[in-house]
Each structure stands twice: as structure tokens, then as C-alpha cells.
Amino acid sequence: MNKSVLLIVVDQWRGDSLQHLGHPEVKTPNVSRLAARGITFRNHYCQAVPCGPARASLLTGTYLMTHRVTRNGTPLDAMLTTLPRALRRAGYDPALTGYTTTTPDPRFTAAGDPRYETHGDLMDDWRVIRSFAPQKDPYFSWLRSHGYAIPETQEDLWNPEYPKRGPDGRLDLPSPIDSAQSDTAWFTDGALEYIRHAKGQPWFLHYGLYRPHPPFCASEEFLRLYDPATLRGPVRAASRKEEAEQHPLLKLLLDRIDQAMFMENRSGPAAELEEVEVRQIRAHYYGLISEVDHNLGRILDELEQSGEIDNTLIVFTCDHGEQLGNHHLLGKTGYFSDSYHIPLIVCDPGADPATRGSVVEAFTESVDVMPTILDWLGQAVPRQCDGHSLLPFCQGRHPEGWRQGVHYEFDFREVLDPSVEARFGIEMDDCCLAVYQTARWKYVHFAALPPLLFDLENDPDEFDNLADDPAFAEYLAEMAQRMLSLRLAHANRSLTGYFASGGLHRREGRTAVPVTATDSLPRAAE
């Protein structure tokens, strides 16, 4: 049987925004259709934010503590085995639509490389079908061919006031780009061309979509699916000032995050948005999600009609979440679960039929995606990987010793701006936090700032910090110990399974086997 893989990676999609999991507002019938064929992992989390760190974890199977892509624009260590590199070793020519927000390792790259002109370009080893490539601007060139006048600042085209550029910055206007020419439709057209061309042979496609990433500006067709007046408002403290009292980092984020990062022709702190404006933003956000869902339906139609769906592993996931006004924040940032809880659906054509349409409650992480794909293809999982294959769940089994919590990280350094360090009186490498979260407790450890502890059973929205309450000191210590143990066990172990004794040996399971001259030892020493 030909084995093909469709890895669907959307951007900034909250883990709760799925119709089949009971969201009362968002409309995602095609995601529900996909879920009916596979398994939904309800408690799935990414390992870091923003895009660059999140995608580094997804495409190397490692925690931020290992890959060290701390921010967008931070280089990815060339010694790590990436998913496309592993696929090439397995005989695949992995294709990509979308982007990966990857910066090359400067130790192996010329300082004048044009990829350093942006905060993230394309990861090596992909065959690029369609992408947002800053140097060539293929999408905007395509729009010109459809009669759009592209402004000097290309992204301004998403501004509903363009070319008028009115001063009021209204949020209820749709995108001036028709849904048939949206970036979502453009990427999907490329994916369909690839799938049709590859029919009948093993293929691998990273089908990446930019949405629902901001600017929050949905096209007319999908924006009008949602009435802002009927949408739920944000979960947040009564005021920005009250919200900021929880932690110094939260106050910094409330001060610094600007509306202009999410909406064209807007300015001022996002924390000052009125609830009615947040509802309008949510209408755009859900509209962008519904547009993605519609285009996903086009892909599913093609796979079903061609029969390719019967031998294709489909993985639907995201890089990170979105605050969406909760805690007076927009974007992916900080330590709240809104930014890290993301969707994951796995459709294994060889799964136990009894599992189809089921929902798994166990904790899963982005680092599990790469091991799952390689396992399904019959390939060895690199020892560097911090995650585990999810295929046992597809056979109706809960693996023994499965994780009891999730781990994610956030680095708030600004390499070119020392003002964050000055504000807190700490060094750049201390501008970081790590989270360990179980079903009941959430512990946030800062390198140089006070910790946080939340009782998620009684405070699911994370308002009441218990870290300074002596009555909860026992739980604080236990969660800190769990995190320390996790980080000790997952420190970079790419070569720790090898040992020189009368020749080179490596561990396979609980057995040490010799490494022969015919064995392939890739750069990452898998």
C-alpha cells in the first residue's frame, strides 16, 4: 500500500474553537467531518509561542529547552533533525504550502543570506509548492493578476478601509479581498494541484494556512456568518488595572501589546478595547476559521473522490492559540492556556474502526506529531524527540505510563531592545518562564520573577494566584518538583543513547546493539 501523509497546519487557532467539541458559536462542519473519520485529542497543547518557537517544536519534536528558538527570528540549530530531513531519509520528497517561520543557523550560513531580512523564512528540505516568501511575494503577484492594486505596504491590502484609509478604523467591515482570492484559497489551490499530480504514489504534503492569524479581517462571505451581538464576550478582570495586579509580566504585556499588531489602521493598547470591539474581533476571527474550514472541505472532497483518503494519514493541528481578548490580551503570549491549547485530530486509515469519531482526554503535545508521523511510516523516531507516537490511541489503547501533564514555555526577551531587562532588573537570559500543567494544577516558574500557581479545578480561567498562600505551599513544591524532573529527563539526549565500548553501541529499547559500518548516522546522531 502506498503511504501518504497530509499534515494540516493552521495558524493561531484556539483549541476550544471546534464545533464538534461543543463550541456554541463557531461553525466548522468540515473539521467535524474530518473528526468523524479519526480521533480528536481534546487536551492538546503546543510547547511555545509565538510562531517560530511553536513550529520549531512541531517540526523537530523537541521542547523549547532543547531547540532554543526563543523568539521569531531566533536561528534553529542545524544539528537538529527536522521532520522534512527525516522524511527525505525515508525516501519521501516532502512538499510544503505555507511557511515555517524558520531562521537558518548562522554557523553554517553567510551573514548576507536574504533569509535574515525577515523574522522567519522556510525550513530547509521542503519542496515548496506555494509560500509566503518575502523575497518573491508570489501571493501578491497573483493578486495583481486578478486586478488588485497592491499598496506600497502590501499588508495594507487587508485593511477594509484601503484605499480610503478612514480614521475611524471600523471593525465591522469585511476584507476587500474576495474569498476566492484569499490567501487561504490560494494555498488550497496549490495543495489541490499537488495532491492531484501525486495521485497513485506515496506523497507527503505540509498543507499550511496563514489563518486565522491576524490581521483579523475576514471576507464578506464568512464574516456575515457571525453576529457580534450574539457572541460571548471575553473572560477578563473588571479592568486592565485589576488584571495587571496578578503578575509583573502580565502588566508588561498589557502595556506593550498594541491593536496595530492585529488590525490595520488601529493603534493604542489592545488592553483598552471595549467589549463590543472584542466581539467584533471575534466575528472576524471565527469568520477566518470558517473560511479555513470551507477550504479544508475542498481538500477532503478531492481525497475522497480520488480514493487517496484510504491510504493517507491526516493530521490536523496548529502552531499555537490566541488570547482573543481574554485577560485583556490579544495574540499568543504570556502564560495563560488560551495561547497554548490548540486542536489536534489524527485520521489513521488503519485505525480500529471503533475509535473513529472518538475524543481522547489524555494530555498530548505538539512534540508528539513528528513521532506519530514517522511511526506510521515505519521509520525510527530520532532520539532527540521529546514526544511519543499517538498511534496506540488510534488502536483504542491508552499507553502505559502516559504523561499526566503538559509542559510549555515562553521567552519574553527582546534581543534588540534591552528595555524589558531594564524594567525588571534582570538579564536577557532570565527573561523566560516554563509551565507544568496537570488536570488540577498549573505551575508557572520564572527564571527571575515570582512564580504562579493556579487551581484549575476551582479557578479554570486562571485569575487567583495561590503561589504566595502558605496553605498551598505543598502543592507549589510538588509541581516545582514535577517540572524539574521533567526537564532533567528531557534535557538534550540526541547522543546519550550511544556508548563507545569495544566499538560504538546504541540503545534500542532496553537492549544495547552495536553500530555497524553500514549504519547511517545522520548529523543529529539519531
VOMAR-423063 format. One line per 2 residues: number of its first residue (from 1); their letters; for each residue x, y, z of C-alpha. Coordinates in steps of 0.25 Angstrom, whole numbers, plus 2048, in hexadecimal, padded with zeros to 3 digits. Example, Ala and Ser with C-alpha at 12.3 -4.5 7.8 and 13.67 -1.06 7.14 Angstrom:
<pts>
1 = AS = 831 7EE 81F ~ 837 7FC 81D
</pts>
This chain:
<pts>
1 = MN = 800 800 800 ~ 805 80E 7FD
3 = KS = 806 816 809 ~ 803 825 808
5 = VL = 802 830 813 ~ 7FB 83D 813
7 = LI = 800 846 81F ~ 7F6 851 820
9 = VV = 7FC 85D 828 ~ 7F3 869 82A
11 = DQ = 7F8 875 832 ~ 7F2 87B 83F
13 = WR = 7E6 872 841 ~ 7E1 871 84F
15 = GD = 7DF 862 854 ~ 7D1 865 858
17 = SL = 7CC 86B 84B ~ 7C7 85E 845
19 = QH = 7B8 85B 842 ~ 7B9 84C 845
21 = LG = 7BF 84F 853 ~ 7B3 857 857
23 = HP = 7B7 866 854 ~ 7AA 86D 853
25 = EV = 7AD 877 848 ~ 7B8 873 83F
27 = KT = 7B4 86B 832 ~ 7BE 861 82E
29 = PN = 7B6 856 826 ~ 7C1 851 81E
31 = VS = 7CA 84F 82B ~ 7BF 848 831
33 = RL = 7BF 83F 824 ~ 7CE 83C 826
35 = AA = 7CC 839 835 ~ 7C1 82F 831
37 = RG = 7CC 827 82A ~ 7D6 828 835
39 = IT = 7DA 82B 843 ~ 7D9 839 84A
41 = FR = 7E3 83C 855 ~ 7DB 846 85E
43 = NH = 7E7 849 867 ~ 7F2 84C 85D
45 = YC = 7FC 857 85F ~ 807 85E 858
47 = QA = 815 85F 85E ~ 818 86E 85C
49 = VP = 813 87B 856 ~ 814 883 84C
51 = CG = 814 87C 83F ~ 823 87A 83D
53 = PA = 825 873 84B ~ 818 86B 849
55 = RA = 81B 866 83B ~ 829 862 83F
57 = SL = 823 859 84A ~ 819 853 840
59 = LT = 823 851 835 ~ 82F 84B 83E
61 = GT = 827 844 849 ~ 82E 84C 853
63 = YL = 82B 855 85F ~ 830 864 85E
65 = MT = 83A 860 869 ~ 841 857 85E
67 = HR = 83F 85F 851 ~ 841 86C 857
69 = VT = 839 874 84D ~ 835 87E 857
71 = RN = 82E 888 84E ~ 82A 88B 840
73 = GT = 838 88D 839 ~ 840 885 842
75 = PL = 848 87B 83A ~ 845 86C 83A
77 = DA = 851 863 83E ~ 855 85C 831
79 = ML = 859 84F 839 ~ 84A 84C 83C
81 = TT = 843 842 833 ~ 837 849 82D
83 = LP = 82B 842 828 ~ 82E 844 819
85 = RA = 83C 840 81B ~ 837 833 821
87 = LR = 82D 831 816 ~ 838 832 80C
89 = RA = 840 828 813 ~ 833 81F 812
91 = GY = 832 821 803 ~ 828 82C 802
93 = DP = 828 839 7FB ~ 821 842 805
95 = AL = 819 84D 7FF ~ 814 85A 806
97 = TG = 80A 864 805 ~ 80A 870 80F
99 = YT = 816 873 817 ~ 81E 86E 823
101 = TT = 824 87B 829 ~ 832 876 82A
103 = TP = 83F 87D 82B ~ 84B 876 826
105 = DP = 857 872 82F ~ 861 87E 82D
107 = RF = 86D 874 830 ~ 86A 86E 822
109 = TA = 864 879 81B ~ 86A 886 815
111 = AG = 867 893 81D ~ 861 899 810
113 = DP = 857 88E 80E ~ 84A 894 80A
115 = RY = 843 88C 813 ~ 848 894 81E
117 = ET = 840 8A0 819 ~ 833 89A 820
119 = HG = 82F 895 82D ~ 82E 887 827
121 = DL = 82F 880 81A ~ 82D 872 815
123 = MD = 833 866 81B ~ 83D 85E 813
125 = DW = 83A 851 80C ~ 82C 854 808
127 = RV = 827 855 7F9 ~ 820 862 7F9
129 = IR = 813 862 7F1 ~ 80D 86F 7F6
131 = SF = 812 878 801 ~ 813 886 807
133 = AP = 821 888 802 ~ 825 897 806
135 = QK = 82F 898 7FA ~ 825 894 7EF
137 = DP = 817 897 7F4 ~ 811 88D 7EC
139 = YF = 803 88F 7F2 ~ 802 89E 7F0
141 = SW = 807 89C 7E2 ~ 7FC 892 7E0
143 = LR = 7F2 89C 7E5 ~ 7F7 8A7 7DB
145 = SH = 7F4 89D 7D0 ~ 7E5 89D 7D6
147 = GY = 7E4 8AC 7D5 ~ 7E8 8B0 7E3
149 = AI = 7F0 8BD 7E5 ~ 7FB 8B9 7EF
151 = PE = 7FF 8C5 7F8 ~ 80D 8C8 7FC
153 = TQ = 80C 8C1 809 ~ 806 8B4 804
155 = ED = 7FF 8B0 810 ~ 7F7 8BD 810
157 = LW = 7EE 8B6 805 ~ 7E8 8AE 811
159 = NP = 7E3 8BB 816 ~ 7D4 8BD 814
161 = EY = 7D6 8CC 813 ~ 7E0 8CB 807
163 = PK = 7E2 8D3 7FF ~ 7D9 8DD 807
165 = RG = 7E1 8DA 814 ~ 7D6 8E1 81C
167 = PD = 7DA 8E6 82A ~ 7CF 8DE 832
169 = GR = 7D5 8D0 82F ~ 7C8 8CA 82F
171 = LD = 7C8 8BB 833 ~ 7BB 8B7 82D
173 = LP = 7C0 8B8 81F ~ 7C4 8AB 817
175 = SP = 7D1 8A9 810 ~ 7D2 8B0 802
177 = ID = 7D7 8A3 7FD ~ 7CC 899 7F7
179 = SA = 7CD 88B 7FE ~ 7D0 885 7F0
181 = QS = 7DD 88D 7F0 ~ 7E0 88C 7FF
183 = DT = 7EE 886 803 ~ 7E6 87A 809
185 = AW = 7E0 877 7FB ~ 7EE 87A 7F5
187 = FT = 7F5 870 7FE ~ 7EA 866 7FC
189 = DG = 7EA 867 7ED ~ 7F9 863 7ED
191 = AL = 7F7 858 7F7 ~ 7EC 852 7ED
193 = EY = 7F5 853 7E1 ~ 800 84B 7E9
195 = IR = 7F6 840 7EE ~ 7F1 83E 7E0
197 = HA = 7FE 83D 7DA ~ 804 834 7E5
199 = KG = 7F8 82A 7E4 ~ 7FB 81C 7E4
201 = QP = 809 81D 7EA ~ 80E 820 7F8
203 = WF = 80E 82E 7FC ~ 80F 838 807
205 = LH = 809 846 808 ~ 80A 850 813
207 = YG = 7FD 858 810 ~ 800 865 817
209 = LY = 7F6 870 818 ~ 7F8 87E 81E
211 = RP = 7EA 880 824 ~ 7E4 883 82E
213 = HP = 7F1 88A 830 ~ 7EF 89A 830
215 = PF = 7EC 8A3 82A ~ 7DE 8A0 830
217 = CA = 7D7 8A3 823 ~ 7CE 899 81D
219 = SE = 7C8 899 80F ~ 7B9 89D 80E
221 = EF = 7B4 88F 80B ~ 7BA 889 818
223 = LR = 7B9 896 821 ~ 7AA 896 81F
225 = LY = 7A9 888 826 ~ 7AB 88F 833
227 = DP = 7A3 89A 83A ~ 7AC 8A1 844
229 = AT = 7A0 8A4 84D ~ 79D 895 84F
231 = LR = 7AC 891 852 ~ 7B1 88F 860
233 = GP = 7BA 89A 866 ~ 7C8 898 86B
235 = VR = 7CB 891 878 ~ 7D3 89C 880
237 = AA = 7D4 8A4 88C ~ 7CB 8B0 88E
239 = SR = 7D6 8BA 88A ~ 7E4 8BA 884
241 = KE = 7EA 8BF 891 ~ 7E4 8B4 899
243 = EA = 7E9 8A9 88E ~ 7F7 8AF 88F
245 = EQ = 7F8 8AD 89E ~ 7F9 89E 89C
247 = HP = 808 89E 898 ~ 813 8A8 893
249 = LL = 814 8A1 885 ~ 805 8A2 883
251 = KL = 806 8B1 886 ~ 811 8B2 87B
253 = LL = 808 8AB 871 ~ 7FC 8B3 874
255 = DR = 805 8C0 872 ~ 80C 8BB 865
257 = ID = 802 8B3 85C ~ 7FD 8BD 852
259 = QA = 7F0 8BC 84A ~ 7F8 8BF 83D
261 = MF = 7FE 8B1 83E ~ 7F0 8AB 83B
263 = ME = 7E8 8B5 833 ~ 7EC 8BE 829
265 = NR = 7EA 8CD 82B ~ 7E9 8CB 83A
267 = SG = 7F2 8D0 846 ~ 7F2 8D0 855
269 = PA = 7F4 8C5 85F ~ 7EB 8B9 85C
271 = AE = 7E8 8B8 86B ~ 7DF 8C5 869
273 = LE = 7D6 8BE 85F ~ 7C7 8BF 863
275 = EV = 7BF 8B2 864 ~ 7B7 8B6 857
277 = EV = 7C4 8B7 850 ~ 7C9 8AA 855
279 = RQ = 7BC 8A3 850 ~ 7BF 8A9 842
281 = IR = 7CD 8A4 842 ~ 7C7 896 846
283 = AH = 7BD 897 83A ~ 7C9 899 831
285 = YY = 7D1 88E 838 ~ 7C6 884 836
287 = GL = 7C4 888 828 ~ 7D2 885 825
289 = IS = 7D1 878 82B ~ 7C4 875 823
291 = EV = 7CC 879 817 ~ 7D7 86F 81A
293 = DH = 7CC 864 81D ~ 7C6 867 80F
295 = NL = 7D3 865 808 ~ 7D6 858 810
297 = GR = 7C9 853 80B ~ 7CF 854 7FD
299 = IL = 7DB 84C 801 ~ 7D2 841 807
301 = DE = 7C9 841 7FB ~ 7D6 83E 7F2
303 = LE = 7DB 833 7FB ~ 7CE 82C 7FC
305 = QS = 7CB 82D 7ED ~ 7D9 828 7E9
307 = GE = 7D9 81D 7F4 ~ 7E6 823 7F9
309 = ID = 7E0 824 807 ~ 7E0 815 809
311 = NT = 7EF 815 809 ~ 7F2 823 80F
313 = LI = 7F6 827 81D ~ 7EF 834 820
315 = VF = 7F4 83D 82C ~ 7EC 84A 82E
317 = TC = 7F3 853 838 ~ 7F8 861 83B
319 = DH = 805 869 83F ~ 7FF 870 84B
321 = GE = 7F2 876 851 ~ 7EC 884 853
323 = QL = 7E8 88D 85F ~ 7DC 893 857
325 = GN = 7DA 89D 862 ~ 7DB 894 86E
327 = HH = 7E2 89B 879 ~ 7E2 8A8 871
329 = LL = 7EC 8A2 867 ~ 7ED 89F 858
331 = GK = 7F7 895 852 ~ 7FF 88A 856
333 = TG = 807 88E 863 ~ 80A 88C 871
335 = YF = 805 880 879 ~ 7F6 87F 878
337 = SD = 7F1 872 872 ~ 7EA 879 867
339 = SY = 7F7 87B 860 ~ 7FB 86D 861
341 = HI = 7EF 864 860 ~ 7ED 860 851
343 = PL = 7E6 856 848 ~ 7EB 848 844
345 = IV = 7E3 83E 83C ~ 7EA 831 837
347 = CD = 7E4 829 82C ~ 7EB 81C 82A
349 = PG = 7E5 813 81F ~ 7E9 807 826
351 = AD = 7E3 80A 834 ~ 7DA 802 83B
353 = PA = 7CC 805 836 ~ 7C7 806 844
355 = TR = 7D0 812 846 ~ 7CA 81B 83B
357 = GS = 7C4 827 840 ~ 7C9 826 84E
359 = VV = 7CF 830 857 ~ 7DB 82D 85F
361 = EA = 7DC 835 86C ~ 7EB 831 86F
363 = FT = 7F5 83D 86E ~ 7FC 83E 861
365 = ES = 807 848 85C ~ 80C 84D 84F
367 = VD = 819 845 850 ~ 810 838 84E
369 = VM = 80D 83C 840 ~ 81A 839 83A
371 = PT = 81C 82B 841 ~ 80E 828 83D
373 = IL = 810 82A 82E ~ 81E 823 82E
375 = DW = 818 817 836 ~ 80C 816 82C
377 = LG = 816 816 820 ~ 81E 80B 827
379 = QA = 82A 814 82A ~ 833 815 836
381 = VP = 830 821 83F ~ 83C 829 842
383 = RQ = 841 828 850 ~ 841 838 851
385 = CD = 831 837 851 ~ 82A 83B 85E
387 = GH = 81D 836 859 ~ 817 828 857
389 = SL = 80F 821 84B ~ 800 823 84D
391 = LP = 7FD 816 844 ~ 7F9 80E 851
393 = FC = 7ED 817 853 ~ 7E9 814 845
395 = QG = 7E8 805 848 ~ 7E0 808 855
397 = RH = 7EB 807 85F ~ 7F0 810 869
399 = PE = 7FF 80F 86A ~ 804 80B 878
401 = GW = 80B 816 87F ~ 806 821 876
403 = RQ = 808 82F 87B ~ 800 835 886
405 = GV = 802 844 882 ~ 807 84D 877
407 = HY = 814 856 876 ~ 815 863 86F
409 = EF = 81E 86F 86F ~ 81E 87E 86B
411 = DF = 82A 887 869 ~ 828 895 86B
413 = RE = 836 89B 867 ~ 838 8A5 85D
415 = VL = 846 8A3 857 ~ 846 8B1 850
417 = DP = 83F 8B8 85C ~ 844 8B7 86A
419 = SV = 839 8BF 870 ~ 832 8B2 875
421 = EA = 83E 8AF 87D ~ 83F 8BD 882
423 = RF = 831 8BD 886 ~ 832 8B0 88F
425 = GI = 841 8B2 892 ~ 845 8A4 88D
427 = EM = 84E 89F 882 ~ 849 89B 874
429 = DD = 84B 88C 876 ~ 842 88E 883
431 = CC = 836 893 87A ~ 82F 885 87A
433 = LA = 824 87D 880 ~ 821 86E 880
435 = VY = 813 868 883 ~ 80F 85A 888
437 = QT = 800 857 888 ~ 7F8 84C 88D
439 = AR = 7E9 84A 88D ~ 7E8 851 89B
441 = WK = 7F5 85A 89C ~ 7FC 863 893
443 = YV = 80A 868 898 ~ 812 873 891
445 = HF = 820 874 894 ~ 828 881 890
447 = AA = 837 881 890 ~ 838 88F 898
449 = LP = 829 893 89B ~ 81F 88E 8A5
451 = PL = 818 880 8A2 ~ 809 87E 89F
453 = LF = 800 872 8A4 ~ 7F2 870 89F
455 = DL = 7E8 866 8A4 ~ 7E1 863 897
457 = EN = 7D6 85B 89D ~ 7D1 867 8A5
459 = DP = 7D7 872 89C ~ 7D7 86D 88E
461 = DE = 7D9 87B 888 ~ 7E6 87E 890
463 = FD = 7E2 88A 898 ~ 7E6 886 8A6
465 = NL = 7F5 885 8A8 ~ 7F8 87B 8B4
467 = AD = 807 87B 8B4 ~ 808 884 8C0
469 = DP = 7FE 87D 8C8 ~ 804 875 8D3
471 = AF = 7F8 86B 8D2 ~ 7FC 867 8C4
473 = AE = 80C 866 8C7 ~ 80B 857 8C6
475 = YL = 805 857 8B8 ~ 80E 862 8B3
477 = AE = 81A 85A 8B8 ~ 815 84D 8B1
479 = MA = 812 854 8A4 ~ 820 85A 8A4
481 = QR = 826 84C 8A7 ~ 81E 846 89B
483 = ML = 823 851 892 ~ 831 84F 896
485 = SL = 830 840 894 ~ 82A 842 886
487 = RL = 835 84C 882 ~ 840 843 887
489 = AH = 83A 837 87F ~ 839 83F 873
491 = AN = 846 846 872 ~ 84C 845 864
493 = RS = 84F 836 863 ~ 852 835 854
495 = LT = 85F 82D 857 ~ 85C 828 865
497 = GY = 858 81A 860 ~ 865 818 859
499 = FA = 871 812 860 ~ 87F 80E 85C
501 = SG = 884 801 862 ~ 88B 7F7 859
503 = GL = 884 7FF 84D ~ 878 808 84D
505 = HR = 86B 803 852 ~ 85D 809 853
507 = RE = 851 806 85C ~ 845 801 855
509 = GR = 83A 7FF 860 ~ 841 7F8 86B
511 = TA = 84C 7F1 863 ~ 859 7F7 85E
513 = VP = 85D 7F3 850 ~ 86A 7F6 848
515 = VT = 86A 801 83E ~ 870 7FB 831
517 = AT = 877 802 826 ~ 86B 801 81D
519 = DS = 862 808 827 ~ 85E 816 823
521 = LP = 862 821 82D ~ 85B 82E 829
523 = RA = 861 83B 82E ~ 857 83B 83A
525 = AE = 85C 82D 83E ~ 84F 827 83F
</pts>
